[in-house]
Amino acid sequence: MDGTDGNLEKYYHYLQNHLVFPFRASYKEEAGPLSVSKYDVNCLRLDQEMKYEEFYIPRNL
């Protein structure tokens, strides 16, 4: 995916129109040099004030 502001804005609006809330999700985060923590979350909404450069585009899913 191209990371230009225009494409990120299109992606954000696509998500606004197609996601159904709430939904469950999980993500992994590095917790140390050899440790990864997994978190289960409930997604309630998209952040309406989110700046496009704050988007997290996951890799290796």
N, C-alpha and C positions, 0 to 999 in steps of 0.2 A: 504494500500500500504506500502510495506517495504521501509524504508527510506535510504537504503544503497546507496553508491555512484554509484554502478553498475546499480541498478534499476533506479535511478534518471537520469543517463546518457541515458539509454534505453528510458525512458519516454521523455526526451528532444529530442532525435532523432526521436521518433515517432511523436511528435508534429511538428518538422521541416518538416516531410514528408507528414503530413496529414492536417495541418491547411491551410486554404485559407485566405489570407490577401487582403485587410483590412476587419475587422469585428468589430461590435459594441459589447460592453460588459458593465457590471456594477458590482460594488463591494461596500460593506458596510464597514465602518470603525468606530470604537468607537471614539466618539468625546468628551466624558465626562462620568461622572459616570452613567448618565441615558439618554445619547444621542448617537444616531447613525446617521452618515451622509452617504448618498448614492451618488456615483459618477458614471456618465455615461462616457465611454471612447471609443475612436476609437483605435483599436489595429492595428498597421502598420507592425510590424515584431517582431521576437524573438530577444532578445539581443544576439548577437554572442559571446560576451565576458562573458556571465553569468557563474558564478561559481555555481555548482550544489547545494551547501549548501545554496544558496540564493533563491532557489525555494520556492515559497509559495504554500503549498498544502492546499487548502481550506477545512474546516470542516463544517459539517451541511448545505450542499447545498440542 
